[in-house]
Amino acid sequence: MNKFPQFYNKIFDYSLKKGTHIKLIDMLKSYFMKDNTRMMIFTKHLHKELPIRLANRVTDLNNLPFGLAKNHSINKVREWYLTSFIELTEVNEPQTISDIEKYRNIVDIVYKRHAPTLITMSKGLYELKRDNQISDIEAPEIQKVLNKFYKKDPYSKL
């Protein structure tokens, strides 16, 4: 967390932005567009949307109850989200097919980075339980928080 302090204002700003869903009708309309046009529209949407979602996840991880936010493994996950946020916000909005390809490569890196998120979060919970920092009494509330973290509408707050 100390590694990224200058980005927390930016995270806060992005977490206040309203994200947008892609509507089914828009997806159906895109079927009739040229492939390059469709790719440009969807890539620009991702360029705008992904940082908002990542900023919300960082905020969620900062606000976890029961000392979860202080756990090493959970901090590792937060760092992944911060790193991904930084990488995605430092890239200009794609304007060309070449830009789309560069952006796709960055998104692939982000995707691979986050692959072990569930396992790492579980490890953090295990560590807290092992060290008696959380109790069985807190387990149902922790489960609710984690369910919201993984399943929630990306536009709602925990």
Residue, then its C-alpha position, 0 to 999 in steps of 0.5 A: m500500500n505504501k508503494f502507491p500513495q500518489f495514486y490514491n487520489k486518482i483511485f478515489d476520483y475514479s471510484l466516484k465515476k459512474g460506470t456503464h453497462i454494455k446493453l444487449i441492444d448495443m451488442l446486437k447492433s454491433y453485429f452489423m458493424k465492420d469488425n474494426t469499428r466494433m473492436m474500436i467501440f468495445t476497446k474504448h469502452l473497456h479503456k473507460e470502464l476497467p479503471i473504474r472497476l479496478a478503483n472500486r475494488v481497491t476501495d473495497l479492499n481498503n475497507l474490509p472489516f475484521g483486520l482483513a485489509k492489513n493481511h499480507s496476502i490481501n495486501k498482495v491482491r490490493e497491489w495487483y489491483l493498484t498495479s493494474f489500475i496504474e497500467l491501464t490509466e497510463v495508456n492513452e485511449p486507443q485510436t488505431i488498430s495498432d493501439i487496440e493491439k497494444y491495449r489488448n496486450i496490457v489487458d492480457i497481462v492484467y488478466k494473468r496477474h489477477a488469475p490467482t486472486l481467489i486463492t490468494m484471498s483464501k490464503g489471507l483468510y487462512e492466515l488470519k484464522r490460523d493466527n486467531q485474528i478472526s473467529d468463527i463468530e465473524a465468519p458469516e459476516i466475512q463471508k457476506v463481505l467476500n460474496k459482495f466483493y466477488k459477485k456484486d454489481p460493479y457499480s454498487k459499493l460494498 
